[in-house]
Amino acid sequence: MGRNPAPRKRAIRAVSTIALLVFLAVPLVASGCGSQTPEGVVRDFYKAIEDGDWNAYLSSVLAENVRRMTEEDVQYEKERLLEGDFTYEGLKFETVYDEKKENEAEVELIEGKITGTNPTSGERETTTVAEIKEQYDITPSFKTRKYKGRWYVDVPLASADMPEPEY
């Protein structure tokens, strides 16, 4: 009496499929949230804003800043994100690493175009980074911080962390 090879082939195929899935899934799970570079996380942050992607937005922000948010802060930030209609084109960044703190860097926006609705006029407007620098004498930038091997945008989201208005 001969042995039927079909069950053995199915078992080998099943094990091979599982091994392939594990092989593909491990890098995704191991990567966690956050980016591997300061510029990458700022790019992810802008993409989340442009897409109105709440989860991607939060995962690009330093976890301790997210944890400090109250329910009212979450509601406010989420509404702001979902109501926003920004698009970004040709963004270019420059990273300035902190010489004293190796896990901190500032990412400056050096070039690009930003389009969105002006809340005052209700008109859709486009501006460039060069125009922002010239008109306001500032370079748009984000502080970033490395935490557990990944970079995150270090922006305050909790109302308790917001600077007091100057009168």
C-alpha positions as CSV (number, residue, x, y, z in Angstrom):
1,M,0.0,0.0,0.0
2,G,1.4,3.4,-1.0
3,R,1.4,6.6,0.9
4,N,-0.7,9.5,-0.2
5,P,1.6,12.6,-0.8
6,A,-1.3,15.1,-0.9
7,P,-1.6,15.8,2.9
8,R,2.2,16.2,3.1
9,K,2.2,18.7,0.3
10,R,-0.6,20.7,1.9
11,A,1.3,20.8,5.2
12,I,4.5,22.0,3.5
13,R,2.5,24.6,1.6
14,A,0.8,25.8,4.9
15,V,4.1,26.0,6.7
16,S,5.7,27.9,3.8
17,T,2.8,30.3,3.7
18,I,3.0,31.0,7.4
19,A,6.7,31.5,7.2
20,L,6.3,34.0,4.3
21,L,3.6,35.9,6.3
22,V,5.8,36.1,9.4
23,F,8.8,37.2,7.2
24,L,6.7,40.0,5.7
25,A,5.0,41.0,9.0
26,V,8.0,41.2,11.3
27,P,9.6,44.3,9.7
28,L,6.2,46.1,9.9
29,V,5.7,45.2,13.6
30,A,9.3,45.9,14.5
31,S,9.2,49.3,12.9
32,G,6.6,50.6,15.2
33,C,5.3,54.1,14.9
34,G,7.4,57.1,14.2
35,S,10.0,57.6,11.5
36,Q,13.7,56.7,11.2
37,T,14.6,60.3,10.4
38,P,13.6,63.8,11.6
39,E,12.7,64.8,8.0
40,G,10.7,61.6,7.5
41,V,8.5,62.2,10.6
42,V,7.8,65.9,9.6
43,R,6.9,64.6,6.1
44,D,4.6,62.1,7.7
45,F,3.1,64.8,9.9
46,Y,2.3,67.0,6.9
47,K,0.9,64.0,5.0
48,A,-1.4,63.2,7.9
49,I,-2.7,66.8,7.9
50,E,-3.2,66.9,4.2
51,D,-5.1,63.5,4.3
52,G,-7.0,64.4,7.5
53,D,-5.7,61.1,8.9
54,W,-6.2,61.4,12.7
55,N,-4.4,58.2,13.5
56,A,-1.4,59.0,11.3
57,Y,-1.3,62.5,12.8
58,L,-1.2,61.2,16.4
59,S,1.4,58.5,15.6
60,S,3.8,61.2,14.2
61,V,3.6,63.2,17.5
62,L,5.7,62.4,20.5
63,A,3.6,60.0,22.7
64,E,4.1,62.0,25.9
65,N,2.5,65.0,24.2
66,V,-0.5,62.9,23.1
67,R,-0.9,61.4,26.5
68,R,-1.2,64.8,28.1
69,M,-4.3,65.7,26.1
70,T,-7.6,66.0,27.8
71,E,-10.8,64.8,26.1
72,E,-11.5,68.4,25.2
73,D,-8.0,68.8,23.7
74,V,-8.6,65.6,21.6
75,Q,-12.0,66.9,20.4
76,Y,-10.5,70.3,19.5
77,E,-7.5,68.9,17.7
78,K,-9.5,66.3,15.8
79,E,-12.0,68.9,14.6
80,R,-9.2,71.2,13.5
81,L,-7.5,68.4,11.6
82,L,-10.7,67.2,9.9
83,E,-11.9,70.7,9.0
84,G,-8.5,71.6,7.5
85,D,-8.1,71.5,3.8
86,F,-4.4,72.0,3.3
87,T,-2.3,70.7,0.5
88,Y,1.5,70.8,0.3
89,E,3.6,70.7,-2.8
90,G,7.3,70.4,-3.3
91,L,8.2,70.5,0.4
92,K,11.9,70.4,1.0
93,F,13.4,70.2,4.5
94,E,16.7,70.8,6.2
95,T,17.5,69.1,9.5
96,V,19.5,70.9,12.2
97,Y,20.7,68.4,14.9
98,D,21.1,69.7,18.4
99,E,24.8,69.6,19.2
100,K,24.2,69.0,22.9
101,K,21.2,66.6,22.7
102,E,21.7,63.8,20.2
103,N,18.0,62.8,20.3
104,E,16.7,66.2,19.3
105,A,16.7,68.0,16.0
106,E,14.8,70.9,14.4
107,V,13.5,70.4,10.9
108,E,13.2,73.6,8.9
109,L,10.9,73.9,5.9
110,I,13.1,75.5,3.2
111,E,11.0,75.2,0.1
112,G,7.5,74.4,-1.0
113,K,4.0,75.6,-1.6
114,I,1.0,75.5,0.9
115,T,-2.6,75.9,-0.2
116,G,-5.6,76.2,2.2
117,T,-8.6,78.2,3.0
118,N,-7.9,81.5,4.8
119,P,-10.1,81.4,8.0
120,T,-10.5,85.2,7.9
121,S,-11.5,85.7,4.3
122,G,-12.9,82.2,3.5
123,E,-10.9,82.3,0.3
124,R,-8.6,79.5,-0.9
125,E,-5.1,80.9,-0.9
126,T,-1.6,79.6,-1.8
127,T,1.6,80.8,-0.3
128,T,5.2,79.7,-0.6
129,V,7.8,79.1,2.1
130,A,9.8,81.9,0.7
131,E,6.8,84.3,1.1
132,I,6.3,83.2,4.7
133,K,10.0,83.8,5.4
134,E,9.9,87.2,3.8
135,Q,6.6,88.4,5.1
136,Y,6.9,87.1,8.7
137,D,10.7,86.9,9.0
138,I,10.5,83.3,10.3
139,T,11.5,79.9,9.0
140,P,8.7,77.4,9.5
141,S,10.1,74.5,11.5
142,F,9.3,71.7,13.8
143,K,11.2,70.3,16.8
144,T,11.6,66.6,16.6
145,R,12.8,64.1,19.2
146,K,14.0,60.5,19.0
147,Y,12.3,58.2,21.4
148,K,12.9,54.4,21.5
149,G,14.8,54.5,18.2
150,R,12.1,56.5,16.3
151,W,11.7,60.2,15.5
152,Y,8.5,62.1,16.4
153,V,7.3,65.7,16.0
154,D,7.5,67.4,19.4
155,V,4.5,69.7,19.2
156,P,2.3,70.6,22.2
157,L,-1.2,69.3,21.8
158,A,-2.5,69.6,25.3
159,S,-4.0,72.9,26.3
160,A,-1.9,72.8,29.5
161,D,1.2,72.8,27.3
162,M,0.2,75.8,25.1
163,P,2.0,79.0,25.7
164,E,0.0,81.8,27.4
165,P,-1.2,84.5,25.0
166,E,0.8,87.7,25.1
167,Y,-1.4,90.8,25.5
